[in-house]
Amino acid sequence: MTDSELRQRADKVVPGGMYGHLNAAIFAPGYPQFFERGDGCRQWDVDGREYIDFMCSWGPVVLGHRHPEVEAAAAAQLAKGDCLNGPGAVMVELAELLVDTVPSADWAMFSKNGTDATTQALMVARAATGRNKVLMAHGAYHGADPWCTPSLAGTTPSERADLVEFAYNSLAGLEEAAATVEGEVAAIIVTPFKHDSFEDQELVEPEFARGARALADRLGAALVIDDVRAGFRIDLRGSWEPYGVRPDLTAWSKAMANGYPIAAVTGTDALRGPAQTLYSTGSFWFSAVAMAAAKATIETLRDTNGIAAMEKAGSQLREGLYAQARSHGFTVKQTGPVTIPWLSFEGDADLSVAMHWSSACLRHGVYIHPWHNWFMSAAHTEADVARALEGTDAAFAETRAHLG
Ligand SMILES: Cc1ncc(COP(=O)(O)O)c(C=O)c1O
């Protein structure tokens, strides 16, 4: 069954054929919708085309597809049972591992998706403070529930009424936002760096991170780091740990289990009491297989220094792309951490150059994204990145020829 046949069939039984952020129709031309398999840093679409994969399934695949240790841990748990009347022993082991790994974590609660974790973190903050308002950066993505959805279709304004926005990295803006709802702030929720789609990424200013911590303390509100996207690719201890800034609550998901479905909230002792008062649960939240996969993923990242491997591969990619862009007469910007990279073309406000280049990359076996950040994995070797750079070079050449 080809990609185009599957799209036609899907169109009849799935609204729009495909919806949400994985809808390939909204990327650049030529992107496949359906995939057959993945292995290491490669994926194959249903038409048999092979790609060196720099999206890593939009973040989850951090060690490479079908990583042997993760697969073995998941298979061993599956042989015993996955969805039982209660969690397996592995839930306790995983919580202990998170508490040992993450300095701001005295406890962990589990769920399935990043949205579950960000929502649950805000519930803990509200339960702790008895307040409603949440300060959130303008344009930040915290998930797809009505309170945080980027599209307003199917939601009501009241679901977002307690959000007060500020500009990322502006401490003055954050303080002004807080002043408008004095005495009512339950939480400040913030991503570890600005990784909004369609624009250059922005690392956090250390002064902003420290200022957000101090403001949360002054307000008696919780500082929530949404580490769903960046978690396990910057610092295993938490993405603001290098700045010496510790949150009260952290939301985790994506890379936590190398593609198995799991999310977590970790928090401090002070919030343990409020956390245990929540009614926040789901039929599949305590399934043991994803927990076993998470434990194996975090241990492997720790024991093999997976983040250093991603940094090496990401730096090689970044340097290679800068050199190629220059040689083809393009001025590009590469932003964000090298483990979560993105490239934009100067003067390309409508992204037409990015669209052309990413479609060309695809034809040359390199899967990147024109308007969303990419993800490195620990499976990207020097040889893989070198091979990918051959494809990106050909894509720059074709884009230059197209533009004249
Ligand atoms: C920063 C951030 N928070 C929350 C989410 C929501 O995660 P999920 O799609 O697993 O619900 C995402 C997803 O991309 C994210 O990037």
The ligand as a MOL file (V3000), in Angstrom:
LIG
                    3D

  0  0  0     0  0            999 V3000
M  V30 BEGIN CTAB
M  V30 COUNTS 16 16 0 0 0
M  V30 BEGIN ATOM
M  V30 1 C 7.0760 22.1040 25.5040 0
M  V30 2 C 5.9540 21.1400 25.2760 0
M  V30 3 N 5.0350 20.9720 26.2410 0
M  V30 4 C 4.0190 20.1180 26.1050 0
M  V30 5 C 3.8590 19.3860 24.9480 0
M  V30 6 C 2.7100 18.4690 24.8020 0
M  V30 7 O 3.1410 17.1490 24.7390 0
M  V30 8 P 2.2030 16.0340 24.1020 0
M  V30 9 O 2.0950 16.3240 22.6550 0
M  V30 10 O 2.9270 14.7530 24.3810 0
M  V30 11 O 0.9040 16.1010 24.8130 0
M  V30 12 C 4.7990 19.5230 23.9170 0
M  V30 13 C 4.6510 18.7780 22.6650 0
M  V30 14 O 5.2790 19.0540 21.6630 0
M  V30 15 C 5.8720 20.4240 24.0770 0
M  V30 16 O 6.7860 20.6160 23.1250 0
M  V30 END ATOM
M  V30 BEGIN BOND
M  V30 1 1 1 2
M  V30 2 1 2 3
M  V30 3 2 2 15
M  V30 4 2 3 4
M  V30 5 1 4 5
M  V30 6 1 5 6
M  V30 7 2 5 12
M  V30 8 1 6 7
M  V30 9 1 7 8
M  V30 10 2 8 9
M  V30 11 1 8 10
M  V30 12 1 8 11
M  V30 13 1 12 13
M  V30 14 1 12 15
M  V30 15 2 13 14
M  V30 16 1 15 16
M  V30 END BOND
M  V30 END CTAB
M  END
